C-alpha cells in the first residue's frame, strides 16, 4: 500500500479491508482508511460500507457512525450494517432512531433490515414501534420470510404475547432451527413450561433439527416442572448426538438438576466445566441457596473470589445473601452486605439486596432491627420487602410491627390475598378475633381471591397434576378416599389439622374437609399409592406450601419411612424421618414436627426457608440470563396396561415416528426407559461430560445380541 501510493485501487483496498475485518486488526484497518484519505481516493458505497462493518467488528461504533454520516450516497446495506451494529450491542434506541432516519431518506428496507431492527423492539415503547414495523412488513409481503418471521415471533414472545408469536410461527411456510428455538424459548421464558415441552415433542416428531440453544430452552422448561427423569433423558440425548458442550448448555444443565433436587449432578457438571462464566457460578450458588445449604454457598463464593477469574455481579451477591438467610448465617450475610456497600466487589446494592438483608434479620428474630433497617433505606420499600417482614412478624409473634406492616401492604397491593392471610393469622395468634373477622370481611368486600394451587408429581417420566378444585385426574376418587384414610391414621400418632390455613367462614368440619383437598396432599397421597415402599417422593407446588400441608408431609415421611421433597415457589423442603430442612420456619402455629416418640435421634441441620422476595428475584434473573400446564396423562397401575393409553406414551420426550415398512429402527431413534437413562447418566457423569463411557447402550445391546446368537447356535449343535 505504501509502495503503490496513488496507484492503489478498489481491488487492493477491498482485499486489505476484508483481511482486517476477518482478523479484527484495528490499527491496520485505520491505516487503510487513512491511506484513502491522504491519497484523496473516493471509495464507492461498497468500500464505505466495508469500513462501517470493520469499525463495528472492532467495537468502534463512533467511528462507524462517522463513516455513515459522511457518506454522500448510502444504500440499504449501509444502513442495515449500522443498525445491526447498534442492535447487537443492545443499543436499541440508537438502532430504532437510525431505522426511522433511514425511512425518511426514502431508502427501502429489505428483509435483512427488518430482521435486524425487530430484535431492538423491546420494552413498552420498542414493542409499540415493533407493531408498526410489523404492519410495514405485511405491506411489503415479507412477513412469511424465514428471517423476518423468526424476528417477529421472538419480539412478540419477549413482550409476553405468546399467542401472537404462535400465530406467526404457524403461518411460516418453512421453519428452521432458529424459528423453532425462538418459539420454544418464548414459552419457557413465560413459565409455560409444559407448553414448551409439548411443542418441542411435536416438532421433534416432525423432524426438527435442534441445536444447543434449543436444548438449553428445553432444559429451562424442565427445570420449571422439576421433571428429573425427562431432564436426564434430554441430557443423554445431547450426549448421544455428540453436541458440543457450550457453556450456555452446561449452565442450563446445572440449573435443571438443582431445581429438580439433584445437587450432586449439578456440582459434578460445574466442576467438569473447562470454562465458567458468571452465570455458571450464579446457577450453582442459587441452587445451593434454594436447598438451604448456606455453608456451601459461602464456600463456593469464597472459591470464586480466590480464583479471581470471573467477577461477581448483582445476581451473585443476591444468591449469597439469600443462602446466608436460608442457612441462618446472619452475621456472615451482614458482613458480605457491608463489604458490598463499601464497594469491595464493585457491585452497588439494589432493592433486592436490601430485601435479602430484611429477610435475613427477620428469620433471625431481629424484627425490630429489620424494621429500622427498612426505615433508613435510601430506596422506597416495595410490597415484596414489606411482605418479607410481615412473614417474620407472624413467625416471631411481633404484633405491633406486624399490624403496621400489614396495613401498609393492604394499601400498596389490596389485590394480594397472601397479605390478608398472614395478617389474619397474626391476629389469630394473639387471640384478636374481632380483627380476624375484620380482615376476612375486608377480603370478601374487595373480592380478593387466592391464586389456585396446583401440584405435580413425576412418576415413570409422566407428570401428574392435581388441583384443589377440579376432578380431571383419572384416579381422583381413589386419591380422595386414600387421603381421608391417611388423615385418620396420622391423627392417631399426633397429627392435628391446622384450621387457621382456611379463611372461609365455615365450621371446623368443613374446614378440615377443605384442607384434605389441598393439591400437595393429593399429589403426595398419589405418590404413596403409585410407588413401592421406600421410593422417595418429589412434589412441586406452584405456590407457597401451607403450614398444614407441611406438617402432613412430615408425618407421612415419618410413618411411611419415605424421603419427601417439596418444592414450592420459595425453596426446597427436604423431609427425612419427619424432620424438614427448613427448620419449620413456615410453621408459626400448630405442631412443628411429629411427637417426640416418633422423632429420630439423628436430626438434620435446620437452615431457614427462603422468602418469596429473594427467591422470585433470583429465579427471574437467572432464567432470563440462561435463555438471553402440565402434561395430560392417564394414571393407572401401569402405563403400559391401563386402557385408554396412547400407544406411544407422553412420558417420552424424544419419540420418533415408526420406520417405514421393511426398514429397521435406527439406534438413535430408540426410546430410552427411565432405568436406562438413569444408568447412562450415572456412567457418563462418573467419567466426565466430555468423555465417552466404555459401555454405551449400543455396545451393550450388541454384546447381548451376540451372546444370544452364540447360545442358540451352541444349543442347536448339541
C-alpha positions as CSV (number, residue, x, y, z in Angstrom):
1,X,0.0,0.0,0.0
2,X,2.9,2.4,0.9
3,X,4.8,1.4,-2.3
4,X,1.8,1.8,-4.7
5,X,0.7,5.1,-3.2
6,X,-1.7,6.7,-5.6
7,X,-1.8,3.6,-7.7
8,X,-3.9,1.8,-5.1
9,X,-7.3,0.8,-6.5
10,X,-10.6,-0.8,-5.4
11,X,-9.4,-4.4,-5.5
12,X,-6.4,-3.8,-3.3
13,X,-8.4,-1.8,-0.7
14,X,-11.2,-4.4,-0.7
15,X,-8.6,-7.2,-0.1
16,X,-6.9,-5.3,2.8
17,X,-10.2,-4.3,4.4
18,X,-11.5,-7.9,4.3
19,X,-8.3,-9.2,5.9
20,X,-8.6,-6.5,8.7
21,X,-12.2,-7.4,9.3
22,X,-11.6,-11.2,9.5
23,X,-8.6,-10.8,11.9
24,X,-10.0,-7.8,13.8
25,X,-6.9,-5.8,13.1
26,X,-7.9,-2.3,14.2
27,X,-4.6,-0.4,13.7
28,X,-4.0,-1.9,10.2
29,X,-7.6,-1.1,9.2
30,X,-7.1,2.5,10.4
31,X,-4.1,2.8,8.2
32,X,-6.1,1.6,5.2
33,X,-8.7,4.2,5.9
34,X,-6.0,6.9,6.4
35,X,-4.4,6.0,3.1
36,X,-7.7,6.6,1.3
37,X,-8.0,10.0,2.9
38,X,-4.4,11.0,2.2
39,X,-4.4,9.9,-1.4
40,X,-7.8,11.6,-1.8
41,X,-9.3,8.3,-3.1
42,X,-13.1,8.5,-3.2
43,X,-14.2,5.0,-2.2
44,X,-17.5,3.7,-3.7
45,X,-20.5,2.8,-1.5
46,X,-19.3,-0.7,-1.2
47,X,-16.0,0.2,0.4
48,X,-17.5,2.7,2.7
49,X,-19.9,0.0,3.9
50,X,-17.0,-2.3,4.5
51,X,-15.4,0.4,6.6
52,X,-18.6,0.6,8.7
53,X,-18.5,-3.2,9.1
54,X,-14.8,-3.0,10.0
55,X,-15.3,-0.4,12.8
56,X,-18.3,-2.3,14.1
57,X,-16.4,-5.5,14.3
58,X,-13.7,-3.7,16.3
59,X,-16.4,-2.2,18.7
60,X,-15.7,1.3,17.5
61,X,-19.3,2.4,16.9
62,X,-18.5,6.1,17.0
63,X,-16.1,5.8,14.0
64,X,-18.5,3.5,12.2
65,X,-21.3,6.1,12.6
66,X,-18.9,8.9,11.4
67,X,-18.3,6.9,8.2
68,X,-22.0,6.5,7.7
69,X,-22.7,10.2,8.3
70,X,-20.0,11.3,5.8
71,X,-21.3,9.0,3.0
72,X,-22.5,11.1,0.1
73,X,-24.6,8.2,-1.0
74,X,-26.0,5.3,1.1
75,X,-27.7,2.1,0.1
76,X,-29.8,-0.3,2.1
77,X,-26.7,-2.4,3.0
78,X,-25.0,0.6,4.6
79,X,-28.0,1.5,6.8
80,X,-28.5,-2.2,7.7
81,X,-24.9,-2.6,8.7
82,X,-25.0,0.3,11.1
83,X,-28.4,-0.7,12.5
84,X,-27.1,-4.2,13.1
85,X,-24.1,-2.9,14.9
86,X,-26.3,-1.0,17.4
87,X,-28.7,-3.9,17.8
88,X,-26.0,-6.5,18.5
89,X,-24.6,-4.3,21.4
90,X,-28.0,-3.7,23.0
91,X,-28.3,-0.1,21.9
92,X,-31.9,-0.4,21.0
93,X,-32.7,3.3,21.0
94,X,-29.9,4.2,18.6
95,X,-30.9,1.3,16.3
96,X,-34.6,2.4,16.1
97,X,-33.7,6.0,15.6
98,X,-31.4,5.2,12.8
99,X,-34.1,3.0,11.2
100,X,-36.5,6.0,11.3
101,X,-33.8,8.1,9.7
102,X,-33.4,5.5,7.0
103,X,-37.1,5.6,6.2
104,X,-37.0,9.4,6.0
105,X,-34.2,9.2,3.5
106,X,-36.5,7.2,1.1
107,X,-34.3,4.1,1.3
108,X,-36.4,1.0,1.1
109,X,-35.6,-1.6,3.8
110,X,-35.2,-5.2,2.8
111,X,-35.8,-8.5,4.7
112,X,-32.4,-8.3,6.5
113,X,-33.1,-4.7,7.7
114,X,-36.4,-5.8,9.2
115,X,-35.0,-8.9,10.8
116,X,-32.3,-6.8,12.4
117,X,-34.3,-3.9,13.6
118,X,-37.1,-6.1,15.1
119,X,-34.5,-7.5,17.6
120,X,-34.3,-4.0,19.1
121,X,-38.1,-3.6,19.6
122,X,-38.0,-4.3,23.4
123,X,-39.7,-2.6,26.2
124,X,-43.1,-0.8,26.0
125,X,-42.0,1.9,23.5
126,X,-40.0,-0.5,21.5
127,X,-42.8,-3.0,21.3
128,X,-45.3,-0.4,20.0
129,X,-42.8,0.6,17.3
130,X,-42.3,-3.1,16.6
131,X,-46.0,-3.5,15.9
132,X,-45.9,-0.6,13.5
133,X,-42.9,-2.2,11.8
134,X,-44.9,-5.5,11.6
135,X,-47.6,-3.6,9.7
136,X,-45.0,-2.3,7.3
137,X,-43.6,-5.8,6.9
138,X,-47.1,-7.1,6.0
139,X,-47.5,-4.3,3.4
140,X,-44.2,-5.4,1.9
141,X,-45.3,-9.1,2.0
142,X,-42.2,-10.1,3.9
143,X,-44.0,-11.5,6.9
144,X,-43.6,-15.1,5.7
145,X,-39.8,-14.7,5.1
146,X,-38.0,-17.1,7.5
147,X,-35.6,-14.4,8.9
148,X,-38.3,-11.8,9.3
149,X,-40.8,-14.3,10.8
150,X,-38.3,-15.5,13.3
151,X,-37.5,-12.0,14.5
152,X,-41.3,-11.2,14.7
153,X,-42.2,-14.2,16.8
154,X,-39.2,-13.5,19.0
155,X,-40.3,-9.9,19.5
156,X,-43.9,-10.9,20.5
157,X,-42.6,-13.7,22.7
158,X,-40.3,-11.4,24.7
159,X,-43.2,-9.0,25.1
160,X,-45.3,-11.8,26.7
161,X,-47.6,-12.0,23.6
162,X,-47.1,-15.7,23.1
163,X,-50.4,-16.3,21.2
164,X,-49.4,-13.8,18.6
165,X,-46.0,-15.3,18.4
166,X,-47.5,-18.8,17.9
167,X,-49.7,-17.5,15.1
168,X,-46.7,-16.1,13.3
169,X,-44.9,-19.4,13.8
170,X,-47.8,-21.4,12.4
171,X,-48.0,-19.1,9.3
172,X,-44.4,-19.6,8.4
173,X,-44.2,-21.6,5.1
174,X,-40.8,-23.1,6.2
175,X,-39.2,-23.3,9.6
176,X,-35.6,-23.6,10.6
177,X,-33.9,-24.3,13.9
178,X,-33.9,-20.5,14.7
179,X,-37.6,-20.1,14.4
180,X,-38.3,-23.3,16.3
181,X,-36.0,-22.4,19.1
182,X,-37.4,-18.9,19.3
183,X,-41.0,-20.1,20.0
184,X,-39.9,-22.8,22.4
185,X,-37.8,-20.3,24.3
186,X,-40.7,-17.9,24.3
187,X,-42.9,-20.4,26.1
188,X,-40.1,-21.3,28.6
189,X,-39.4,-17.6,29.4
190,X,-43.0,-17.0,30.3
191,X,-43.1,-20.0,32.6
192,X,-45.4,-22.0,30.2
193,X,-43.1,-25.0,30.7
194,X,-45.4,-27.8,29.7
195,X,-46.4,-26.0,26.6
196,X,-42.8,-25.6,25.6
197,X,-42.1,-29.3,26.1
198,X,-45.2,-30.3,24.2
199,X,-44.2,-28.1,21.3
200,X,-40.7,-29.5,21.4
201,X,-42.1,-33.0,21.3
202,X,-44.3,-32.3,18.4
203,X,-41.6,-30.5,16.4
204,X,-39.2,-33.3,17.2
205,X,-41.6,-35.8,15.7
206,X,-41.8,-33.7,12.6
207,X,-38.0,-34.0,12.2
208,X,-36.9,-30.7,13.6
209,X,-33.1,-30.2,13.8
210,X,-32.2,-28.9,17.3
211,X,-29.0,-27.1,18.4
212,X,-27.6,-26.4,21.8
213,X,-29.8,-23.3,22.2
214,X,-32.9,-25.4,21.6
215,X,-31.8,-27.9,24.3
216,X,-31.0,-25.0,26.7
217,X,-34.5,-23.7,26.3
218,X,-36.0,-27.2,26.8
219,X,-33.9,-27.7,29.9
220,X,-35.2,-24.4,31.3
221,X,-38.7,-25.7,30.8
222,X,-37.9,-29.0,32.5
223,X,-36.4,-27.2,35.5
224,X,-39.7,-25.3,35.9
225,X,-41.6,-28.6,36.1
226,X,-38.8,-30.3,38.1
227,X,-39.1,-33.2,35.7
228,X,-35.9,-35.0,36.6
229,X,-36.3,-38.2,34.6
230,X,-37.2,-36.2,31.4
231,X,-34.2,-33.9,32.1
232,X,-31.9,-37.0,32.3
233,X,-33.4,-38.1,29.0
234,X,-32.6,-34.8,27.3
235,X,-29.1,-34.8,28.8
236,X,-28.4,-38.3,27.5
237,X,-29.8,-37.4,24.1
238,X,-27.4,-34.4,23.9
239,X,-24.5,-36.7,24.7
240,X,-25.6,-39.3,22.2
241,X,-25.9,-36.7,19.5
242,X,-22.4,-35.5,20.4
243,X,-23.4,-31.9,20.5
244,X,-20.6,-29.6,21.6
245,X,-21.0,-28.6,25.3
246,X,-21.2,-24.9,25.0
247,X,-21.2,-23.0,28.3
248,X,-24.8,-22.0,27.8
249,X,-25.9,-25.6,27.6
250,X,-23.9,-26.6,30.7
251,X,-25.4,-23.7,32.6
252,X,-28.9,-24.9,31.8
253,X,-27.9,-28.4,32.9
254,X,-26.7,-27.1,36.3
255,X,-29.9,-25.1,36.7
256,X,-32.1,-28.0,35.7
257,X,-30.5,-30.6,38.1
258,X,-30.5,-28.2,41.0
259,X,-34.2,-27.3,40.5
260,X,-35.0,-31.0,40.2
261,X,-33.4,-31.5,43.6
262,X,-30.2,-33.3,42.4
263,X,-27.3,-31.0,43.5
264,X,-24.8,-33.8,43.2
265,X,-25.2,-33.8,39.4
266,X,-25.2,-30.0,39.3
267,X,-21.9,-29.8,41.2
268,X,-20.3,-32.5,39.0
269,X,-21.2,-30.7,35.8
270,X,-19.9,-27.4,37.4
271,X,-16.6,-29.0,38.4
272,X,-16.1,-30.5,35.0
273,X,-16.6,-27.3,33.1
274,X,-13.5,-26.2,31.2
275,X,-14.7,-22.6,31.2
276,X,-17.1,-21.0,33.7
277,X,-18.9,-17.7,33.2
278,X,-20.6,-15.6,35.9
279,X,-23.9,-17.3,35.0
280,X,-22.3,-20.7,35.8
281,X,-21.3,-19.6,39.3
282,X,-24.7,-17.9,39.8
283,X,-26.6,-21.1,38.8
284,X,-24.6,-23.2,41.3
285,X,-24.9,-20.6,44.1
286,X,-28.6,-20.2,43.6
287,X,-29.0,-24.0,43.5
288,X,-27.3,-24.3,46.9
289,X,-29.3,-21.4,48.2
290,X,-32.7,-22.8,47.2
291,X,-31.8,-26.0,49.0
292,X,-31.0,-24.2,52.2
293,X,-27.3,-25.0,52.1
294,X,-25.9,-21.8,53.4
295,X,-22.4,-23.1,54.3
296,X,-21.9,-24.4,50.7
297,X,-23.0,-21.1,49.3
298,X,-20.4,-19.2,51.3
299,X,-17.6,-21.7,50.5
300,X,-18.4,-21.5,46.8
301,X,-18.5,-17.7,46.9
302,X,-15.1,-17.6,48.6
303,X,-13.7,-20.0,45.9
304,X,-15.0,-17.7,43.2
305,X,-13.2,-14.8,44.9
306,X,-10.0,-16.7,45.4
307,X,-9.9,-17.9,41.7
308,X,-10.4,-14.2,40.7
309,X,-11.2,-15.2,37.1
310,X,-14.8,-14.2,37.0
311,X,-16.1,-11.1,38.8
312,X,-19.3,-11.5,40.8
313,X,-22.3,-9.5,39.7
314,X,-25.6,-8.4,41.4
315,X,-27.2,-11.9,41.0
316,X,-24.1,-13.5,42.6
317,X,-24.4,-11.3,45.7
318,X,-28.2,-11.9,45.7
319,X,-27.6,-15.6,45.8
320,X,-25.0,-15.4,48.5
321,X,-27.2,-13.2,50.8
322,X,-30.1,-15.5,50.2
323,X,-28.0,-18.5,51.0
324,X,-26.9,-16.9,54.3
325,X,-30.6,-16.2,55.1
326,X,-31.6,-19.8,54.4
327,X,-28.7,-21.2,56.4
328,X,-29.2,-19.0,59.5
329,X,-25.8,-17.3,58.9
330,X,-26.9,-13.8,59.6
331,X,-23.6,-12.5,60.8
332,X,-21.8,-13.7,57.6
333,X,-24.6,-12.3,55.5
334,X,-24.4,-8.9,57.1
335,X,-20.6,-8.8,56.7
336,X,-20.9,-9.6,53.0
337,X,-23.6,-6.9,52.6
338,X,-21.3,-4.3,54.4
339,X,-18.5,-5.2,52.0
340,X,-20.9,-4.7,49.1
341,X,-21.9,-1.3,50.4
342,X,-18.2,-0.4,50.7
343,X,-17.6,-1.3,47.1
344,X,-15.4,-4.3,47.6
345,X,-16.8,-6.3,44.6
346,X,-17.8,-3.2,42.5
347,X,-21.5,-4.1,42.8
348,X,-23.9,-1.5,44.2
349,X,-26.7,-3.0,46.3
350,X,-30.2,-2.5,44.9
351,X,-33.6,-3.1,46.4
352,X,-33.4,-6.9,46.0
353,X,-30.2,-7.0,48.1
354,X,-31.8,-4.8,50.8
355,X,-34.7,-7.3,50.7
356,X,-32.3,-10.1,51.4
357,X,-31.0,-8.3,54.5
358,X,-34.5,-7.7,55.8
359,X,-35.3,-11.4,55.3
360,X,-32.1,-12.4,56.9
361,X,-32.8,-10.3,60.0
362,X,-36.4,-11.3,60.2
363,X,-35.6,-15.0,60.2
364,X,-33.0,-14.5,62.9
365,X,-35.7,-13.0,65.1
366,X,-34.3,-9.5,64.8
367,X,-37.6,-8.0,63.7
368,X,-37.1,-4.5,65.3
369,X,-33.7,-4.2,63.7
370,X,-35.2,-5.2,60.3
371,X,-37.9,-2.6,60.7
372,X,-35.4,0.1,61.4
373,X,-33.3,-1.1,58.5
374,X,-36.2,-0.5,56.2
375,X,-36.9,2.9,57.6
376,X,-33.3,4.0,57.0
377,X,-33.1,2.7,53.4
378,X,-32.5,5.1,50.6
379,X,-35.0,3.1,48.5
380,X,-38.7,3.2,48.7
381,X,-39.8,-0.1,50.3
382,X,-41.6,-2.4,47.9
383,X,-44.5,-4.6,48.6
384,X,-42.3,-7.7,48.4
385,X,-40.0,-6.2,51.0
386,X,-42.8,-5.4,53.4
387,X,-44.2,-8.9,52.8
388,X,-40.9,-10.5,53.9
389,X,-41.1,-8.5,57.2
390,X,-44.7,-9.4,57.7
391,X,-43.9,-13.1,57.4
392,X,-41.2,-12.7,60.1
393,X,-43.6,-10.8,62.3
394,X,-46.0,-13.7,62.1
395,X,-43.4,-16.3,62.9
396,X,-42.0,-14.4,65.8
397,X,-45.4,-13.1,67.0
398,X,-44.5,-9.4,66.8
399,X,-48.0,-7.9,66.7
400,X,-47.1,-4.2,66.8
401,X,-44.8,-4.1,63.8
402,X,-46.8,-6.8,62.0
403,X,-50.0,-4.8,62.3
404,X,-48.3,-1.7,60.9
405,X,-46.7,-3.6,58.0
406,X,-49.9,-5.5,57.2
407,X,-51.9,-2.3,56.9
408,X,-49.2,-0.8,54.7
409,X,-49.4,-3.9,52.4
410,X,-53.2,-3.7,52.2
411,X,-52.7,-0.1,50.9
412,X,-50.0,-1.0,48.4
413,X,-51.4,-4.1,46.9
414,X,-55.0,-4.7,48.1
415,X,-55.4,-7.5,45.5
416,X,-52.8,-9.8,47.0
417,X,-54.6,-12.5,49.0
418,X,-51.5,-13.6,50.8
419,X,-51.2,-10.4,52.8
420,X,-54.8,-10.9,54.1
421,X,-53.9,-14.5,55.1
422,X,-50.8,-13.6,57.0
423,X,-52.3,-10.6,58.8
424,X,-55.4,-12.6,59.7
425,X,-53.2,-15.4,61.1
426,X,-51.1,-12.9,63.0
427,X,-54.3,-11.5,64.7
428,X,-55.5,-15.1,65.4
429,X,-52.2,-16.0,67.1
430,X,-52.8,-13.1,69.5
431,X,-56.5,-14.0,70.1
432,X,-57.8,-10.8,68.4
433,X,-60.8,-12.5,66.8
434,X,-62.6,-9.2,66.0
435,X,-59.6,-8.1,63.9
436,X,-59.5,-11.5,62.3
437,X,-63.1,-11.1,61.3
438,X,-62.5,-7.6,60.1
439,X,-59.6,-8.7,57.8
440,X,-61.7,-11.5,56.4
441,X,-64.7,-9.2,55.8
442,X,-62.4,-6.8,54.0
443,X,-61.1,-9.6,51.8
444,X,-64.7,-10.6,50.9
445,X,-65.6,-7.0,50.3
446,X,-62.8,-6.5,47.8
447,X,-63.5,-9.9,46.2
448,X,-59.9,-10.9,46.7
449,X,-59.2,-14.5,45.6
450,X,-56.2,-16.7,46.2
451,X,-54.4,-18.0,43.2
452,X,-55.5,-21.6,42.6
453,X,-53.0,-24.1,43.9
454,X,-51.6,-26.8,41.7
455,X,-49.1,-29.5,42.5
456,X,-47.2,-32.0,40.4
457,X,-45.6,-35.3,41.0
458,X,-43.4,-37.2,38.4
459,X,-43.8,-40.9,38.1
460,X,-42.2,-43.0,35.4
461,X,-41.4,-40.0,33.3
462,X,-45.1,-38.8,33.4
463,X,-46.1,-35.6,35.3
464,X,-49.4,-36.0,37.2
465,X,-51.1,-32.7,38.0
466,X,-53.5,-32.1,40.9
467,X,-55.7,-29.0,41.5
468,X,-57.7,-28.2,44.6
469,X,-61.0,-27.8,42.7
470,X,-61.0,-30.0,39.6
471,X,-61.6,-33.7,39.1
472,X,-59.6,-34.2,35.9
473,X,-57.2,-36.9,37.1
474,X,-58.5,-40.4,36.2
475,X,-57.8,-41.7,39.7
476,X,-59.0,-38.7,41.6
477,X,-61.7,-40.6,43.5
478,X,-59.2,-43.2,44.7
479,X,-56.9,-40.4,45.9
480,X,-59.6,-38.6,47.8
481,X,-60.5,-41.9,49.6
482,X,-56.9,-42.6,50.4
483,X,-56.2,-39.1,51.7
484,X,-59.0,-39.4,54.2
485,X,-57.6,-42.7,55.4
486,X,-54.2,-41.1,55.7
487,X,-55.6,-38.3,57.8
488,X,-57.3,-40.7,60.2
489,X,-54.1,-42.8,60.5
490,X,-51.9,-39.7,61.1
491,X,-54.2,-38.3,63.7
492,X,-53.7,-41.5,65.7
493,X,-50.0,-40.6,66.0
494,X,-50.4,-36.9,66.8
495,X,-51.2,-35.0,63.6
496,X,-53.6,-32.1,64.2
497,X,-55.0,-30.2,61.2
498,X,-54.1,-26.5,61.3
499,X,-57.5,-24.9,60.6
500,X,-56.0,-21.4,60.5
501,X,-55.0,-22.1,56.9
502,X,-58.6,-21.9,55.9
503,X,-60.1,-18.4,55.5
504,X,-63.6,-19.5,54.6
505,X,-66.2,-18.7,57.3
506,X,-67.4,-22.3,57.7
507,X,-67.5,-24.8,60.6
508,X,-64.4,-26.8,61.7
509,X,-65.6,-30.0,60.0
510,X,-65.9,-28.2,56.6
511,X,-62.5,-26.5,57.1
512,X,-60.9,-29.9,57.7
513,X,-62.5,-31.2,54.5
514,X,-61.1,-28.2,52.6
515,X,-57.6,-28.9,53.9
516,X,-57.8,-32.5,52.7
517,X,-58.4,-31.2,49.2
518,X,-55.2,-29.2,49.0
519,X,-53.3,-30.1,45.9
520,X,-50.0,-31.0,47.6
521,X,-51.8,-33.5,49.9
522,X,-53.4,-35.1,46.8
523,X,-50.1,-35.3,44.9
524,X,-48.3,-36.8,48.0
525,X,-51.0,-39.3,48.5
526,X,-51.0,-40.4,44.9
527,X,-47.2,-40.8,45.2
528,X,-47.7,-43.2,48.1
529,X,-50.3,-45.2,46.1
530,X,-48.4,-45.4,42.9
531,X,-44.8,-46.2,44.2
532,X,-43.3,-49.0,46.0
533,X,-42.0,-49.0,49.6
534,X,-39.0,-46.7,50.2
535,X,-39.2,-44.8,46.9
536,X,-38.6,-41.0,47.5
537,X,-41.4,-38.7,46.7
538,X,-40.9,-35.4,44.9
539,X,-43.8,-32.9,44.8
540,X,-43.8,-29.5,43.1
541,X,-46.2,-26.7,44.2
542,X,-46.8,-23.5,42.2
543,X,-47.5,-21.5,45.4
544,X,-46.0,-21.4,48.9
545,X,-46.8,-24.6,50.8
546,X,-49.3,-24.1,53.7
547,X,-48.4,-24.9,57.3
548,X,-50.9,-27.8,57.5
549,X,-49.6,-29.5,54.3
550,X,-46.1,-29.1,55.6
551,X,-47.0,-30.8,58.8
552,X,-48.9,-33.5,56.9
553,X,-45.9,-34.2,54.7
554,X,-43.6,-34.6,57.8
555,X,-45.9,-37.2,59.4
556,X,-46.1,-39.1,56.1
557,X,-42.3,-39.1,55.9
558,X,-42.0,-40.4,59.5
559,X,-44.8,-43.0,59.5
560,X,-44.1,-44.4,56.0
561,X,-40.3,-44.1,56.1
562,X,-40.2,-42.0,53.0
563,X,-37.9,-39.2,51.9
564,X,-40.2,-36.3,50.8
565,X,-39.0,-33.4,48.7
566,X,-41.4,-30.5,48.4
567,X,-40.6,-27.6,46.1
568,X,-42.8,-24.6,46.5
569,X,-42.3,-21.2,44.9
570,X,-39.8,-20.2,47.6
571,X,-37.5,-23.2,48.2
572,X,-37.0,-26.9,48.7
573,X,-38.2,-28.7,51.7
574,X,-36.3,-31.9,52.2
575,X,-38.1,-34.0,54.8
576,X,-36.4,-37.1,56.3
577,X,-37.8,-39.1,59.1
578,X,-40.3,-36.3,60.0
579,X,-37.7,-33.5,60.1
580,X,-37.7,-30.8,57.5
581,X,-34.6,-29.0,56.2
582,X,-36.3,-25.6,56.5
583,X,-36.3,-25.8,60.3
584,X,-40.1,-25.4,60.3
585,X,-39.8,-21.7,59.6
586,X,-43.1,-21.8,57.8
587,X,-44.8,-23.3,60.9
588,X,-45.6,-20.4,63.3
589,X,-48.5,-22.1,64.9
590,X,-49.6,-25.7,65.5
591,X,-47.2,-28.6,65.8
592,X,-43.9,-28.2,64.0
593,X,-42.9,-31.9,63.9
594,X,-44.2,-35.3,64.9
595,X,-44.3,-36.0,68.6
596,X,-41.0,-36.9,70.4
597,X,-41.9,-40.6,70.5
598,X,-41.6,-40.6,66.7
599,X,-38.6,-38.3,66.4
600,X,-35.3,-39.6,65.0
601,X,-32.3,-39.2,67.3
602,X,-30.3,-38.1,64.3
603,X,-31.9,-34.7,63.5
604,X,-30.9,-32.8,60.4
605,X,-29.5,-29.3,60.1
606,X,-32.1,-26.6,60.2
607,X,-31.5,-23.8,57.7
608,X,-34.2,-21.3,57.2
609,X,-36.7,-21.0,54.5
610,X,-36.3,-18.6,51.6
611,X,-38.6,-15.6,51.2
612,X,-40.7,-15.0,48.1
613,X,-38.9,-11.7,47.6
614,X,-35.4,-13.2,47.3
615,X,-36.4,-16.4,45.5
616,X,-38.6,-14.9,42.9
617,X,-36.0,-12.3,42.1
618,X,-33.3,-14.9,41.8
619,X,-35.4,-17.2,39.7
620,X,-36.4,-14.4,37.3
621,X,-32.9,-13.0,36.8
622,X,-31.3,-16.4,36.4
623,X,-34.0,-17.7,33.9
624,X,-33.6,-14.5,31.8
625,X,-29.8,-14.9,31.7
626,X,-29.8,-18.6,31.0
627,X,-32.1,-18.0,28.0
628,X,-30.9,-14.4,26.9
629,X,-49.8,-26.6,32.3
630,X,-48.8,-29.6,32.8
631,X,-48.9,-32.7,30.6
632,X,-52.2,-34.5,30.1
633,X,-51.6,-38.1,31.4
634,X,-53.5,-41.2,32.3
635,X,-52.5,-42.5,35.6
636,X,-53.1,-46.1,36.5
637,X,-51.4,-49.2,37.9
638,X,-49.2,-49.4,34.8
639,X,-48.7,-47.0,32.0
640,X,-48.3,-50.0,29.6
641,X,-51.5,-51.8,30.5
642,X,-54.1,-49.2,31.5
643,X,-56.9,-49.0,28.9
644,X,-57.1,-45.7,27.1
645,X,-53.4,-45.0,27.0
646,X,-51.7,-43.8,23.8
647,X,-49.7,-46.4,22.0
648,X,-46.7,-44.0,22.4
649,X,-47.0,-42.6,25.9
650,X,-46.3,-38.9,26.6
651,X,-43.7,-39.9,29.1
652,X,-41.1,-40.0,26.4
653,X,-39.9,-36.6,25.2
654,X,-37.8,-37.7,22.2
655,X,-40.2,-40.2,20.5
656,X,-39.6,-40.8,16.8
657,X,-42.1,-41.9,14.2
658,X,-42.0,-45.6,13.3
659,X,-39.7,-46.6,10.5
660,X,-41.1,-47.3,7.0
661,X,-42.3,-50.9,6.4
662,X,-39.3,-53.2,5.9
663,X,-36.8,-51.0,7.5
664,X,-35.3,-51.4,10.9
665,X,-35.3,-48.6,13.5
666,X,-32.0,-46.7,13.9
667,X,-30.3,-46.7,17.2
668,X,-30.7,-43.0,17.7
669,X,-34.5,-43.4,17.3
670,X,-34.9,-45.8,20.2
671,X,-36.8,-44.6,23.3
672,X,-34.9,-45.0,26.5
673,X,-36.9,-46.1,29.6
674,X,-36.3,-44.4,32.9
675,X,-33.9,-47.0,34.4
676,X,-31.6,-46.9,31.3
677,X,-31.4,-43.1,31.2
678,X,-30.6,-43.1,34.9
679,X,-27.9,-45.7,34.4
680,X,-26.4,-43.8,31.4
681,X,-26.4,-40.5,33.3
682,X,-24.6,-42.1,36.2
683,X,-22.0,-43.7,33.9
684,X,-21.4,-40.5,31.9
685,X,-21.3,-38.1,34.8
686,X,-18.9,-40.5,36.5
687,X,-16.3,-40.3,33.7
688,X,-16.9,-36.6,32.9
689,X,-19.1,-34.8,30.5
690,X,-16.7,-34.6,27.6
691,X,-15.6,-38.3,27.8
692,X,-17.4,-41.2,26.3
693,X,-18.1,-44.2,28.5
694,X,-16.6,-47.5,27.5
695,X,-20.0,-49.1,27.8
696,X,-22.9,-47.5,25.8
697,X,-26.4,-48.7,25.3
698,X,-25.5,-49.6,21.7
699,X,-22.4,-51.7,22.5
700,X,-24.3,-53.3,25.4
701,X,-27.2,-54.3,23.2
702,X,-24.8,-55.6,20.5
703,X,-23.0,-57.7,23.0
704,X,-26.2,-59.2,24.3
705,X,-27.4,-60.0,20.7
706,X,-24.1,-61.8,20.0
707,X,-24.3,-63.7,23.3
708,X,-27.9,-64.8,22.4
709,X,-26.8,-65.9,18.9
710,X,-23.9,-67.9,20.3
711,X,-26.2,-69.6,22.9
712,X,-28.7,-70.5,20.1
713,X,-26.0,-71.9,17.9
714,X,-24.5,-73.9,20.7
715,X,-27.9,-75.4,21.7
716,X,-28.7,-76.3,18.1
717,X,-25.3,-78.0,17.6
718,X,-26.0,-80.0,20.8
